[in-house]
């Protein structure tokens, strides 16, 4: 079976998943990406084509009249590759709704379509028609409120378009269990919806962790070190975490925040630390993309905190056996972080509550160890790379008319 993924780029964390899929007997993976930097990839997302074991084709990306990027020569690529199935994400899925050439090739070649998404901002269908509308922030914390006549018309139009493309798909793969209820509200058969969760390659991280235990630490020992990993964009709320650290430092003088990542907010965050008088307590380490370095830094830290949006970094921290403090993320945290078992939740946007949760764990160091062990157990037993692979294989087998793939 040949499966073509339509992605906006090659994010390093997903290449390992695609490599693993490509190793399955009877399965060939091809990934189509933009020739230049994709417009559908978030700012600061690290991409690489190193160590990939699947075929990559580059397509010209253009902007449509409705303002969304699309692959201009997608129909030709589909004809040449003749995949059995295509896994497509937003907004490239719109081509399968509006592009007549693409639709013709899909029909002629009998290509199955699988939609992939994280539906944490997709409303239930009934809410599309609610006068109250929707309100949310984008990753730069630009506030969008869809109240009013024109926003309501726009929201309903998008809702109807969403219903059309969702029902055009032969199968769906999503990261969260709630997606079954959300997507089925648009009339999609629940049997077509597969929950694959999300994961890094935990086996690679486990090897890195064992190796790191025999390596000298990259940072001085500090039992009061908090670590955050991720792109430095506004909706990660690293500013809130820095403000919480200011409060924590009043009780625990040796507290340190290790910020691993890079992005457009770096200078603003550095200034905030200076203005709060805790410059020496916030270490901006920079971006890290190799598991050996990350394992070393995680070993030298006590608590992982995600103060804003995200999700995959939680998986990574749990692979390394860290307790997690978080709030409302992208929905994946609901399955991963369990209150009082491997982590704690704080009230969204509340720096004082966040500080209190950090202080609580520092006051109870035995919980840090227990929570960390429980995090690792959740990864080992429930949510890991094998879970993701199995979810994909189940979806592929559902749409395939060929011999079924096997994955144990």
Secondary structure, DSSP 8 states (H G I E B T S, - for coil): -EEEEE-SS-BHHHHHHHHHHHTSTT-EEEEEEESSS-TTS-TT--B--TT--SEEEEE-EEE-TTS-EEETTHHHHHHHH--SEEEE-TTGGGHHHH-HHHHHHHHHHT-EEEEEE-GGG---HHHHT-TT--EEE-TT--EEE--SHHHHHHHHHHHHHHHHHHHH-SEEEESSTTHHHHHHTTT--GGGEEE------HHHHHHHHHHHTTS--SS---TTEEEEES---GGG-HHHHHHHHHHHHTT-TT-EEEEE---TTHHHHHHHHHHTT-GGGEEEEE----HHHHHHHHHT-SEEEE-SS-SHHHHHHHHTT-EEEE-S-SSTHHHH--BTTTEEE--TT-HHHHHHHHHHHHH-HHHHHHHHHHHHHHHHHTSSHHHHHHHHHHHHHHH--SS-----
